[in-house]
């Protein structure tokens, strides 16, 4: 059975520290990101383009999960998260943490999934046999949301499962050792999981069920209000890196730098980033994303988590947690 106390305890901790955020010192910036998650921004990061544009030093801190990013933003240790999974953001916002989505970082339906051990011979035709199995999941992440939606689709009773909270790297290691029957994750962890099992649904099949998978760029409302110019410049550098990648301009040079910064072998980094889509500012400003689609999707994610008992309740609306003004400004430049 899923131990909900760990998730709820983390959310409670966020709520306790929300009122004590440290004031933003405009002479430096701390940004959260994931290792083994190759993205164009890392080229700009290594080349010092953020510091050049913002005029201040930037501390880049790597995290294993988006829930940890939320906690660090709540404590004031991190000002911007790039890129945070939407479900961890929703969990924090549902607990009352005053966060805002200011951009869509990446869409990646094929780089976040659940994998069944080869020895079980379970696929989408007999997924009901997953009942009673031992599952490793990074609780409160996009992988957790995808797991819940897939199990709902296959009518699998998750109350029969033993669910263990594990970061993707930990889950992949346990899966390889035969300690898990079913495991969910993303990035490098997911690739290693697939060496020992099969996915139930492809990215395209998940999207047909309405299971979208994307990360956002998030910050606190205080930082957004107090450092609007700085935040806009940050998003502009990120958008420029994405544009350079999307245009194939110097992609080979970028790829080598990105792989090294992500802590990955070049071939593995190429395989991961090949499943990513980086929407431009004009698209992000539109109805599909921050113009309304994200707000609607957030409500759906929250309802799924609330129904599963993973959060106390969903908000009536998440409109206040989306601020498109900064990416709108970038789109007009």
Secondary structure as UniProt FT lines:
FT   HELIX           4..17
FT   HELIX           18..20
FT   TURN            26..27
FT   STRAND          28..34
FT   TURN            35..36
FT   HELIX           41..47
FT   HELIX           49..54
FT   STRAND          57..63
FT   HELIX           66..75
FT   STRAND          80..85
FT   HELIX           86..94
FT   TURN            95..96
FT   STRAND          99..107
FT   HELIX           109..111
FT   STRAND          112..117
FT   HELIX           118..120
FT   TURN            124..125
FT   HELIX           127..130
FT   TURN            131..132
FT   STRAND          134..137
FT   TURN            139..140
FT   HELIX           142..153
FT   TURN            154..155
FT   HELIX           158..160
FT   STRAND          162..165
FT   HELIX           168..176
FT   TURN            177..178
FT   STRAND          182..186
FT   HELIX           187..193
FT   TURN            194..195
FT   STRAND          197..199
FT   HELIX           203..208
FT   TURN            209..210
FT   STRAND          214..220
FT   HELIX           221..226
FT   HELIX           228..246
FT   TURN            247..250
FT   HELIX           251..262
FT   HELIX           266..273
FT   TURN            274..275
FT   HELIX           281..285
FT   TURN            287..292
FT   HELIX           293..307
FT   TURN            308..309
FT   HELIX           319..321
FT   HELIX           325..331
//
